Amino acid sequence: MKRTMTALLAAATIAGSLSVTPAQAQRGFGAGVAAGLIGGAIVGGAIAASRPYPYYYGPPPGYVGGPVPAGCYWQQQRYWDGYAWNVRPVQVCN
């Protein structure tokens, strides 16, 4: 992915340096808008085609951590982590 982005950036830099012309107010800005749209489509396509970062999903939802001692059970409890409410399994023993 780094090679692809580096190659695209180098190609865009070279193409941009070759097409430098003096600014003229009477010409409008249609060429600049078109170049921006094309460049955005190329960079957006490269980002969309890249692989996502690996993500650890943890144990499956039914897994609660092994055998439960006699008189104990698992209970879902809510907790605030500083950003949002989450739920985690907690072992409760009588």
JOFEN-V744817 format. One record per residue. RES is the residue in three letters. PSI is psi in whole degrees, 0 to 359 (NA if undefined). OMEGA is omega as a letter, one per 20 degrees, with the letter a starting at -180 (* if undefined). D_FIRST is the distance of its C-alpha to the first C-alpha in whole Angstrom. Layout:
res,psi,omega,d_first
RES,PSI,OMEGA,D_FIRST
RES,PSI,OMEGA,D_FIRST
//
This chain:
res,psi,omega,d_first
MET,321,a,0
LYS,322,r,4
ARG,319,a,5
THR,312,a,5
MET,322,r,6
THR,318,r,9
ALA,318,r,10
LEU,318,r,11
LEU,319,r,12
ALA,317,r,14
ALA,319,r,15
ALA,322,r,16
THR,316,r,18
ILE,316,a,20
ALA,322,r,21
GLY,324,a,22
SER,333,r,24
LEU,336,a,26
SER,24,a,27
VAL,126,r,29
THR,158,r,32
PRO,144,a,35
ALA,135,r,35
GLN,122,a,38
ALA,331,a,39
GLN,348,a,41
ARG,341,a,38
GLY,191,a,36
PHE,22,a,33
GLY,322,a,32
ALA,323,r,29
GLY,320,r,28
VAL,316,r,27
ALA,318,r,26
ALA,321,r,23
GLY,320,r,22
LEU,317,r,22
ILE,315,r,20
GLY,320,r,18
GLY,322,r,17
ALA,321,r,17
ILE,311,a,14
VAL,318,r,12
GLY,321,r,13
GLY,321,r,12
ALA,321,r,9
ILE,317,a,9
ALA,330,a,11
ALA,350,a,9
SER,156,r,7
ARG,144,r,8
PRO,162,r,11
TYR,149,r,12
PRO,143,a,14
TYR,131,r,18
TYR,122,a,21
TYR,344,r,24
GLY,187,a,27
PRO,160,r,30
PRO,160,a,31
PRO,330,a,33
GLY,348,a,37
TYR,128,a,36
VAL,10,r,38
GLY,28,r,38
GLY,191,a,41
PRO,150,a,45
VAL,130,r,47
PRO,161,a,50
ALA,137,r,53
GLY,5,a,54
CYS,158,r,50
TYR,164,r,48
TRP,139,a,44
GLN,140,r,44
GLN,126,r,41
GLN,140,r,42
ARG,148,r,40
TYR,152,r,39
TRP,123,a,37
ASP,10,a,34
GLY,343,r,34
TYR,322,a,32
ALA,164,r,33
TRP,135,r,36
ASN,165,r,34
VAL,137,r,36
ARG,150,r,37
PRO,136,r,39
VAL,135,r,42
GLN,124,a,44
VAL,127,a,48
CYS,140,r,51
ASN,NA,*,55
//
